[in-house]
Amino acid sequence: MKLLNTLLKKELVDAIRDKRSVMAVMYYAIGSPLLMCGIFFMLINKFSSPSDLNITIKKSQNAPDLVRYLESRGITHGTGEDLKAITLTISHDFAKDMNQGKPATVTLIADNSEQKLKSSINRVQRALQGYSSEMASLRLIARGINPAVVQPIKVVMEDQATKQSKGSFIFGVAILSIIYAVFICGMNHAIDTSAGERERNSLTLLLSHPLSTRQIVLSKVLAVTTLAMTGLLLTLLVSKAAYTIVPWQELGFTINVSFEFVVLGCLLALPIAIMASTLQLFVSFFAKSFKEAQTYISFTLFVPMMLSIATSYDLAPDTLQWLPVSGQQQALMDFIKGKAIDMAPLMASNLITLLLSIGLILGMEKALKSEKTIFGL
């Protein structure tokens, strides 16, 4: 244990001396929560107070009531730079068909493949459908028919969602960025203490000492894990402070990064941090150069990212909650929603995570006994 403690101190001193490792922790821990806050502010501004939509309305004189209805919904005939590439053409016999109780024709012209226009197109379509429903009800009333006759089933929705659970969907992105901290914050040191030491020939010098390869591997894993957990803790603390200024109430829900969430996040992320450290070291030891290690690790980061994204937006079956990363993230999302955490899949996820870490540690221990790994052959 004394030797392991000495090796760990040596690794941590090397990590602190490496400005890239320290700055990676600081940049991500401070930058990612602030970036998330900026994204949330834009989303809230977009959904809470939609601005007036200016479109081209041709032959508006044929349907003045429809035009006034659209204006009451914030859809107006406009000109200039704010004009959307959406055109609404009213047929010349619109008023005649409406008076005779016939379907009146309006033509909506727009490029539905344009992503920026989709929300605006949907907004115009919803407004036209609302006007159509009102006119249909008036036609039935004019004929002495109760409009409720055409509605045989009345659906009453009782929303059991709490303010916390409503915000869990949008907060899933923030949880993704928090968990991802353990992969980003220790990555630079993982590469430097493996492929970097080999290029500087310090790995050979370290192996020449009366130390076991297991002690060397464990010290490097613990050092990278320490940096990863430090970055995670800073990310959680900055998130706790930054997310309080976001006006969540404008979207009808609340998100509170409580002290309990910070503690739970650290506990659940610890197995992930160990796995991330062993994975990054394992890949770096088998890379032939520092730059090659950076390339390989960049590719390996896609796997946990895909698992995390699939969990955040329920894009995959429930079996994901039994796997590393996705299982811990699901537990954090359940906590935010105020639900009870399902311990069976969480324990299985942690067990699989630790078993993968042990396997990678044993693989590195074996690899460091080979000259091909030591000299990068």
N, C-alpha and C positions, 0 to 999 in steps of 0.2 A: 504493500500500500504506500510506503514511503517513496519507492521508485515511481509508482504511478502518479502520486501527488507531485513529485518533482517534474515529471514529464508534462503533466497538465499545466503547471505553472509556466514551464518553458513554452508550451504551445500558446497559452493565453498572452504571454509577453510578446511573442512573435505576431500574434493577431493584432494586438494594440499598436505595435510598431508599424503594421501595414495600414497605411492611410486608406487604401481602397476598401479594406474590410470594415473599418470603422465608419467610413462615410456611407457605405452601402446600408449599414444598419440605420444610421441617422436619416439618410435621404428617404428610405422606404418608410421608416417608422413615422416620420413627420409628414412626408409628402403624400402617401396613399390616403390617410384619413382626410386631409385637406382637399385632395382631388375628388374623393367621394362626396364631400360636402358641396363642392362646386357642381358636381353632376346632379345631386339631389336638389339644389337650389334651382337649376335649370328645369328639372322635371316638375317641380312644384309650380314654378312660374308658368309652365306650359299647360298644366292640367287644372290648376286652381282658378286661373283668370284668363280664359282664351280671348284673344283680341278679335276685333271685327275682321271678318273675312270679305275681301273685295274681289268680286268676280264680274265678268261681263254678262249682262242680262240684255238680250236682244228682244225687241218687240215688247218691251215692258208695258206699253200702253194697253196691250190686249188683256192683261191680268193684273190690274192695280191692287186687288185684294191679296193676291199671291205675293206681290212685291212687298207690300206692307208687312205681311206675315214673315217673310224672310228677313226683313229689316229688324223686326222685333226679336229675331233669333241671332242678330249680329251679322247677317249676310247681306251685303249691299252691292249695288252697282258702283264700281270704282274705276278710276283711271290713274295712270302714273306708275311709279316703281313698285308700289304695294299691290298692284293688280296680279292676282293669281292666274295661271294659265288654265282657267276653267270658264267655260261659256255655257250659259243657260238660255236656250232659244225657246220662246213661247209661240205656239202655232197661231196662225191668223184667225182661226175659228175657235179659239180657246173659250171665249165668252159665250159663243153660240152653243157649243157642246155642253158647257156647264149649265146653261139655262134649260137645255133639253134633257138633262140628266144623263148625258152620254160621257164616256171617258174622254177627258180633255188631254191633249198631248203637249208635253214639254220635253225638250231634248237636252240632255246633259252631255257636253262635249269636253273631254279631258283625257290626258294620257295616264291610264291607270297603272302603267308600269313605272311611273315616276314616284320614287319612294317619298319625296318631299311633299307630294300632292295627295297622298293616300288619305291622310287624316282630314284634309280639307274636303276631298271628294266625299268621304263618308259623312262629314258634317252636313254637306248640302243634301245628300240623299236622305239623311234622317229628318231634316227639316221638311223636305218635300213629302216624305211619308207621313209626317205629323199633320201637314196641311191636308193631305188626301184623307186621312182618318177623320179629321174634323168635318170635311165636306161630306163624307159618307154618312156621318151621324146626322148632319143637317138634312140631307136628302131623306133619310128614314123618318125623321121627325116630321118633315113636310108631308109625308104620306101617311102620317098617323101611326107609325111603327116605332116602338121603343127600341133604341139602339142596342139595349142589352140583349135583345133577341138573338143578335148575330154573335153574341159572346156566351156560348153554352157553358164554358168553364171559366171560372174566375180563380186565378192562381194567386194565393196570398203567400208571400215569402217572409218567413220569420228568420232574420239574420241572427245567428248565435255567435257570430265573430266578435271578439273583444277588440278594443282599440290596439292592443299589443299584437294580436294575431293578424289584424289587417295590415300592419306595417311589416310583418315578417317577410312578405314576398319581395318588397322593394329592398328590405334590409339584407336579403340574401346575398346581394352583390357586395355589401360591406363585410359580411361574414367571410365571403370568399377571399377578399383582400386581406382580412385579418389572418386567416389560416395560411395564406400564401406567404406570409412574412417569414415563416420558419424555413421556407425553401430559398428565399431571396437573401435574407440577412446573413446566413452562414455560408452561402455559395462561394464567395470570393476566397474566404479562408480555406474552405475545403479544397479548392483548386491549388491555392498557394502552398498548402502544407503537404500536398501529394505530388502533383506534376511539377509544381514550382520548386520544391525541395530537390526533386530529382534533377532538374535542369541546373540547379546551383550546386549539385554534388553534395549537399548537406544530408541527404537521405542515406547515402552510403556511409558517411561518417557516423550518423546516428545508429545505424545497424551494426557498426563495428564495436559498439559498447556492449558490456555484459548485460544486455537487456533481452527479454523475450519479445518476439514479434507481437504477441498478444498485448503486452503492456504498451507497446508503441501504437498499435491500432486503437486500443481503448482510449489512450490519452488524446489522440487526434479526434476520435468520435466525440469525446466529452467536451473538447474545446470548441468544436464546430457546433455542437448542440447548445453549449452555453451562449455562444453568439446568437444562434437562432432564437433561443428563448428570450434573450435580452431584447432582440428586435421585436419579438412578439409582444412582450410586456410593454415596451414603449409605444407600439402601435395601439394596443388596447387603451393605454392611458391617454394618448393623444386623441383617440376616437371618443373616449368618455368626455373629454373637454370640448372637442370640436362639434360633436353631434347635438350638443345642447343648444346651439345657436340656429339649428335648422328648424324652420317653422312647420313641423310635421302636422300640426293641428289643421292646417289649411287643406290637407288631404283626408282629414277625418280619422287619423290614428295617431298614436304616440309611440315613440321608440326611446327607451331608456337604457343606456349602457351602464348598468348598475355595478357596484363593487362585487356582487355575487357573480355577475356575468364575467367580469375580469378574472376572478379566481377560477371559475369553471373553465373559461377559455384556456388559461395556463395549464390546468390539469389535463384537459382533453388534448391539448396540442403537444404535450410532452412526448407521448409515443410517436407522434408524427414527426417531431423535431429529431428524435433519435433515428427514425427511418430515413428522413431526408438527409441527415448527416452521413449515415452509412452508405446510402445510395450515391451521393455526390462524391464521396471519397473513393468508393469502389470504381465508379466510372472514371474518375480522374487518374487513379493508379494504372488503369489499363490504357489510358491515352498516352500517346508517344510524346506529346509536347503540351505546353501550357495552353496554347491557342486551340489545339485539338480537344483538350479537356473542356474548354469553354463551349466549343461547338456541341460536343456530346451532351453536356449537362443541359444546354438550352433545349435540346430535343427531349430529354427525359422530363423536363418541367411540364411538357404538354399533358402527360398522363394524369398527374394530380389535378391539373387545371380542368381537364375534361370531366373528371369525376366530380369535382366541386361544382362546376357549371350544371351538370346533369342533376345534382342534388338540389341546387338552388331553385331550379325551374321545373323540377319533377319531369325530366325528359327521359327517364329510364325506370325500369321496374324496381320494386321495393327491395330486391336483393342487394342493391347498392349500399344499403345501410349496414350490411354485414362486412363491407370492405373497408380498407384503410382510407383515410381522408374523408370519404363520403359518410362513413358511419359517425365520426366525431362531429362533422358539420351538421348532420341531421339532428344530433343531440342538442347542439347549440341553437338550432332553429326551433326545436321543440321548447327549449327553455325560454326563448324570446316570445313564443306564442302563449306561454303560460301553461303548457301541457306537461304531463308527467313524462319523464325520459324513460324510454324502453331500455331497460338495462341489459337484456339478453343480446340484442344485436350490437350494443355499444361495447360490452365486454368481449364479444367475439371479434369485433373490429380491432379493439386494442390488442387482443391476443395475436391476431394475424399480423398486425403492424410490428409487434415486438419479435415475432418469429422471423419475419422477413429481415428485420434488423440483425438478429443473431446470425442468420444465414449469410448475410453480406459481410458481417464481421469475420466469420470463419473463412469466407472466401478471400478477404483481404489478408488474413493471417497466412493463408496458404500461398497467396500470390507473392507476398514479401519474402518468401523463402526461395523464390525463383529469380534467376539472374535476368530473365527477360523483362520482368516487372521493374527490378531495381535499376537497370540500365536503359530501359525503354527500347528494348530490341524488338 
